[in-house]
Amino acid sequence: MLGKYGEEGDRLIFKILNSGDKVKKADLDALAEGNLARFSNSLAEKALRYDLTVPFARFVVQHQNDLSFPFKRYQIQPVWRADRPQHGRYQEFYQCDADVVGSDSLIYEVDFVQLFDEVLFNLGIPDFTIKINNRKILIRYSRGEW
């Protein structure tokens, strides 16, 4: 995961500290040099899932010969962030992703709107508006109305 989100993203990864003999692998030279990022990376070899997008991209690349494209998927799983969350945000939360890979067609955007509509309706949210911020698609959708 390191390096996939840039320096800021690397700081947000919720790392698990090494224990036992693995602590001996800590990069003390980095600490002496004041390179805290390198030192902290040497203390942790594992991390909790930060995001669902990078593992999905890795899955598509590894199985590209086995998948039928366009490939659609949805995924809901807990993810963790190591930052101090702002008011109303959490270190642990559920990320809900819906993706289509292998097509440039905008028709899949309609699929996403219908998916959001069904999910929000089934959650019992009575009144909602879905706004799409995309210059290629300028629509406003309110429960059943385009």
N, C-alpha and C positions, 0 to 999 in steps of 0.2 A: 504494500500500500504506500510505502514511503516514496515520495517523488511524484506520485500520480496527481496530486492536487497542488503542487508548489509548496513553498516554504510555509505559508500560512496554513494550508491544509495539513501539513505534517505536524504542526503544533496541536491540531485539533484531534489527532488520532489518540484514542483511549488505550494507552499501552499498559501491559501487565508486567510488573517488575519480575526479573529473574530471581530465583531463590537457590539456596544450596550452593553447589560448586559452580553453577553458572554465573554467580555474582563475581567470581574471580576473573571473568572475561571483560569486566568493565574497563573502558579505555581511560586510564588515569592520565595519560598524556593529554588527551582532549580536555580533561578537567583542568590540568595545570595550564594549558594554553587558553583557557577561558572559552573553549568551544563547547558550550552547553548542549547544543543540539546533537553533536556527535557523541558526547558523553552520555546523554539520556538515551540515545539509540542503542548504545552498547549495554545499557542496563536492562533492556527489554527486547526479547525476541518474539513476543506474541502481542497481539492487540485484539480488541473486540471489534466487531464489524462496524465500520465507519459509514459505509454507504453501500447501496445495492447495485449501483451503475457499473463500477469497475469489475466486480465479479461477473456480472452479466456479459459485459464486453469480452471478458476472458473466455467465458463459456461459448459464446458465439464463434470466436476465433478457433477454439479447440475443436468444435463440432461442426464447422462450416460445411464439411462434406456430407454430413449426416442430416442436416436440417433442410426443410423445405422453405423456400423464401417466396414471399415475405413471411418472416417468422414473427408471430405475436406472442407476447407473454405478459402476465401480471405477477407480481410478487409482493407479499406483505410480510415483513419481518422486523424484529427489533434491531435498532442500531444505537451506537453510543458515540458521544462527543466528549472530548476531554476539556473543552473550554468551560469557563464559568458562564453559565447560561444567563441571558438577559431575562428580565421579568416576562413570564409567560412561556419560557422555553425550558427544555429539560435536557439533562445529560443522556438519559435513556428515553427513546421514543420509538414509535412504529413508523417506518417509512413504507409508503404504498406507491409502487411503481407500475406503470403500464407502458409497454414499449412495442414498437414495430421496427424491425430491422430488414433491410433489403428492398425498400421501395421509397420512391420520392413522391408518391401520390398523396395528395391532400385528403383523399377519401378516408384515410385512417384517422384523421383528426375528427371526423364525424363519429367514428367508432368510439373515440375517447370521450367525446361529449356525451354520447349515449351511455357509456360506462359510468361516467361521473353522475349522470342523471339517475341511473338505476341505483347506484350505491347510496347517494344522498337520500333518495326517496325511501329506500328500504331501511335506512337508519332512522327514519321518522322525522327528518328535517322537512317541515311543511312548506317553507317558502325560501327559495334560493334562486340566485341568478349565476350563470356560468359566463364569465367574460374571457374571451380569447384575445391575447395580445400577440397578434401575428399579422403583419401587413398583407400577407397573401390571403388571409381569411379575416374579413371584417364582418363579424356577425355578433348578435346578442341573442342568447338563448335563455328563456325563462320557462320552466317546466312545461314542456310540450309545445312551446311556441318559438319559432325562429324569427 
